[in-house]
Amino acid sequence: MTTTTGRPHGNAKYHLEKCRCPICRQASRDYENNRYRAIAYGRWQPFVPAEPVRQHVRALGEFGIGWMRAARLAGVSTGGVSKLLYGDRPRNLEPSRRVRPETALKLLAVEPTLENLGDRTPIDGTGTRRRLQALVCAGWTQSELARRMHMNRANFGRTIVRGLVEVATVKTVRCLYDELWRTNPVEAGVPAHRAAAARQIAASRSWAPIGAWDDDQIDDPDAFPDWTGYCGTPKGRSIHYRIKVPVCPPCRTAANQQQTAA
């Protein structure tokens, strides 16, 4: 996927932009292995090596979690984390070589989850696009969704198709989707003719409806919507034709395999 963030290939790009190149996959494995080894230092002892903890804090920075934010999330002093990274500057001392095990465990417990990332951090927008597009399929107009998100119409139009979005937008869209996915837009005040026009626009662009996504797949870039209830089986392709929706890759694969076996 082409991005404009300038983020280098590595662990952060693997998780935030879903890049699956060999460099990013290896960086993610190395990060997790290092973290697990570091957590193992939690066995009681007065001090533990600081380097794994320092690497973890620096890795969090790649996700947009600065060291001060990491300290607050961990519930440890910013002064201690400053010394861990930069040393005691007034006394011209080198960065800490050892840290208390309880401090290490608290810092290592901070992970780059959506809740911990900074609101302006750009991340993969797959789930955001799918949720907004599914709401349009249900008859919610883009203007109404933009209004509810306190976003101007032009920015919303870019968000609904954008590859990367900010964390704050992801959170807003998830809340909006949870609020609206079972609500009839006409009963909520959207004029019937505008709701019908929204559904027509969604159909013309082959946007997947709400029922096509499971909660555990809607954010997965590699997942496909289950348009038919039988997608991924030979029966699915015929249903695609009946409902006039382009055949999805899983149904096409299943049909080809059936023909080959025959």
C-alpha positions in Angstrom: 0.0 0.0 0.0 1.3 3.4 -0.9 1.3 5.9 1.9 2.4 9.5 2.5 3.4 9.2 6.1 7.1 8.7 5.4 7.1 6.1 8.2 10.1 3.7 7.6 9.6 0.0 7.3 9.7 -1.7 10.7 7.5 -2.7 13.6 5.4 0.4 13.7 4.6 0.3 10.0 3.7 -3.4 10.4 1.0 -2.6 13.0 -0.2 0.8 12.0 -0.2 0.6 8.2 -0.5 -3.2 8.0 2.6 -3.5 5.8 3.5 -7.2 5.4 6.9 -6.9 3.7 9.7 -9.1 5.0 11.4 -6.2 6.8 8.2 -5.3 8.7 7.4 -8.9 9.5 10.9 -9.5 10.9 10.8 -6.3 12.9 7.5 -7.2 14.5 8.9 -10.7 15.4 12.0 -9.1 16.9 10.0 -6.6 18.9 7.8 -9.3 20.4 10.7 -11.6 21.2 12.5 -8.8 22.9 9.5 -7.8 24.9 8.8 -11.3 26.1 12.4 -11.7 27.1 12.3 -8.4 28.9 9.2 -9.4 30.8 11.0 -12.5 32.0 13.3 -10.3 33.9 10.4 -9.8 36.3 11.8 -12.5 38.6 12.6 -10.8 41.9 15.9 -9.1 42.1 16.9 -5.6 43.1 17.6 -4.4 39.6 17.1 -5.7 36.0 19.0 -4.7 32.8 17.7 -1.4 31.5 18.4 -2.0 27.8 15.3 -4.1 26.9 13.1 -1.6 28.7 14.8 1.3 26.9 14.3 -0.4 23.5 10.6 -0.9 24.4 10.1 2.8 25.3 11.8 3.9 22.1 9.7 1.5 20.1 6.5 3.0 21.6 7.8 6.4 20.3 7.6 5.0 16.7 3.8 4.5 17.4 3.4 8.1 18.4 3.6 7.3 22.2 6.2 9.7 23.4 8.3 8.8 26.5 6.4 11.2 28.7 3.1 9.7 27.6 4.5 6.2 28.2 5.5 7.2 31.7 2.0 8.5 32.5 0.4 5.4 31.0 2.7 3.2 33.1 2.3 5.2 36.2 6.0 5.9 36.7 7.9 9.1 37.1 8.9 11.0 34.0 12.2 11.7 35.6 13.0 8.0 35.8 12.1 7.4 32.2 14.2 10.5 31.2 17.2 9.0 33.0 16.5 5.6 31.3 16.7 7.2 27.9 19.1 10.2 28.2 20.9 9.8 31.5 21.1 12.4 34.3 21.9 15.5 32.3 22.7 17.9 35.1 25.3 15.5 36.4 26.4 14.4 32.9 25.7 10.7 33.7 25.0 8.1 31.1 21.6 6.5 30.6 20.6 4.0 33.3 22.1 0.5 33.0 19.6 -1.0 35.4 16.1 -0.3 36.6 13.8 -1.5 39.3 11.9 -4.7 38.2 8.6 -3.1 39.1 9.4 -0.1 36.9 10.4 -2.4 34.1 7.2 -4.4 34.3 5.0 -1.2 34.3 6.8 0.2 31.2 6.8 -3.1 29.4 3.1 -3.5 30.0 2.4 -0.3 27.9 1.4 -1.5 24.5 0.6 0.5 21.3 -3.1 -0.2 21.5 -5.7 2.1 19.9 -6.5 3.5 23.4 -2.9 4.4 24.1 -1.9 5.8 20.7 -1.9 9.6 20.2 -5.0 11.0 18.5 -3.0 12.3 15.6 -1.2 9.1 14.8 -2.0 7.9 11.3 -3.0 4.2 11.1 -4.6 1.8 8.7 -8.1 3.0 7.7 -9.6 -0.3 6.6 -12.2 -0.7 9.4 -13.0 3.0 9.3 -13.8 2.8 5.5 -15.9 -0.3 5.9 -18.0 1.0 8.8 -18.8 4.3 7.1 -19.5 2.6 3.8 -21.8 0.0 5.5 -23.7 2.8 7.1 -24.3 4.5 3.7 -25.5 1.1 2.4 -28.1 1.2 5.2 -29.3 4.6 4.0 -27.3 7.0 6.1 -26.3 9.9 3.9 -22.7 11.1 3.9 -23.8 14.6 4.8 -25.6 13.3 7.9 -22.7 11.1 8.9 -20.3 14.0 8.5 -22.6 16.2 10.6 -22.6 13.6 13.4 -18.8 13.4 13.2 -18.5 17.2 13.3 -16.6 17.0 10.1 -17.1 19.0 6.9 -18.4 17.2 3.9 -15.2 17.4 1.8 -13.1 15.9 4.6 -15.7 13.1 5.1 -15.6 12.3 1.4 -11.9 11.7 1.7 -12.1 9.7 4.9 -14.6 7.2 3.5 -12.0 6.1 0.9 -8.7 7.0 2.6 -6.0 4.4 3.2 -4.7 6.0 6.4 -6.7 7.8 9.0 -5.9 9.4 12.4 -6.6 7.5 15.6 -9.1 10.1 16.7 -11.1 9.4 13.5 -11.0 5.7 14.1 -12.4 6.1 17.6 -15.1 8.4 16.4 -16.2 6.1 13.6 -16.3 3.1 15.9 -18.6 4.9 18.3 -20.8 6.2 15.5 -21.1 2.7 14.0 -22.0 1.1 17.3 -24.7 3.8 17.7 -26.2 3.7 14.2 -25.8 0.2 12.7 -29.2 -1.0 14.1 -31.0 2.3 13.7 -33.3 3.0 10.7 -32.1 6.3 9.2 -35.5 7.4 8.0 -36.9 6.9 11.5 -34.0 9.0 12.8 -34.9 11.9 10.5 -33.1 11.2 7.2 -35.6 11.9 4.4 -36.7 8.7 2.7 -35.6 9.9 -0.8 -32.2 10.8 0.5 -31.8 7.5 2.2 -32.8 5.7 -1.0 -30.2 7.8 -2.9 -27.5 6.9 -0.4 -28.2 3.2 -0.8 -28.1 3.6 -4.6 -24.7 5.3 -4.4 -23.4 2.5 -2.1 -24.7 -0.1 -4.5 -23.1 1.6 -7.5 -19.7 1.5 -5.7 -20.1 -2.1 -4.5 -19.8 -1.1 -0.8 -20.5 -3.9 1.5 -23.5 -3.7 3.8 -23.5 -4.0 7.6 -24.5 -7.7 7.6 -21.6 -8.6 5.4 -19.0 -8.0 8.2 -18.3 -10.0 11.3 -16.9 -7.9 14.2 -13.6 -9.8 14.2 -13.1 -9.3 10.4 -14.2 -5.7 9.7 -10.8 -4.3 10.6 -8.8 -7.1 8.8 -7.4 -5.8 5.5 -7.2 -9.4 4.2 -10.9 -10.2 5.0 -13.6 -10.2 2.4 -17.3 -9.3 3.1 -19.7 -12.2 3.2 -22.3 -10.8 0.8 -24.4 -13.9 0.5 -24.1 -15.8 3.7 -22.4 -18.5 1.7 -19.3 -16.6 0.4 -16.3 -19.0 0.1 -18.5 -21.9 -1.0 -19.6 -22.9 -4.5 -23.2 -21.9 -3.7 -22.1 -18.3 -3.1 -21.4 -17.5 -6.7 -24.9 -18.2 -7.9 -26.3 -16.0 -5.1 -24.0 -13.2 -6.2 -25.5 -13.4 -9.7 -29.0 -13.4 -8.2 -28.5 -10.3 -6.0 -26.5 -8.6 -8.8 -23.3 -8.1 -6.7 -19.9 -8.8 -8.3 -18.5 -12.2 -7.4 -16.1 -11.9 -4.5 -12.7 -13.6 -4.6 -13.6 -16.4 -2.1 -16.6 -17.4 -4.1 -14.7 -17.3 -7.4 -12.0 -19.5 -5.8 -14.5 -22.0 -4.5 -16.3 -22.2 -7.8 -13.0 -22.7 -9.7 -12.0 -25.5 -7.3 -15.4 -27.2 -7.8 -14.9 -27.1 -11.6 -11.4 -28.4 -11.3 -12.6 -31.3 -9.1 -15.3 -32.1 -11.5 
